[in-house]
């Protein structure tokens, strides 16, 4: 006659106890509050390093999701808000894009520190000087007085605007000679510079 294996009932009881504990642990985990995924918001960032004066294309932009605490106040969220606009300052890959980084009213106002400031684009009499200009640089805008066209009546230069701020310098294109320089100026001086640049050579002196 076969004798029963001693200890089997005990091992079975231990297994049942372990199984019951596992079921209980799973139930506790199921009803326990799970840590919430951190909230994120969409943010438009540069997909590569970009130079000042760049006209933004879809390939330059990407949308990332970041915590709200990392989102600048005027951050853009969609490529359509930036495509075709001109970048005022250099931007590195992954950097959030804002309205203040684009050539436009907000950038002009912040750069000039004047709510009435306007952006004035023009080409310099000496195109090579544009290579010395960078965003944020302060310059004076000068031209020649109309009577100085004739040497016998020369009376010197005229300062059209003092302490103007360079917003950006656009790359030269095939349709026109030289870089397009964009300055931030109080509105009255902006009008004077714009009018003079239509028919007179305009230059800048660096401060």
Secondary structure, 3 states (H helix, E strand, C coil): CCCCCCCHHHHHHHHHHHHHHHHHHHHHHHHCCCCCCCCCEEEEEECCCECCCCECCHHHEEEEEECHHHCCCCECCCHHHCCCCEECCCECCCCECEHHHECCHHHHHHHHCCCCCEEEEEECCCHHHHHHCCCCCEEEEEEECHHHHCHHHCCCEEEEEEEEEEEEEECCCCCCCCCEEEEEECHHHHHHHHHHHCCCCEEEEEC
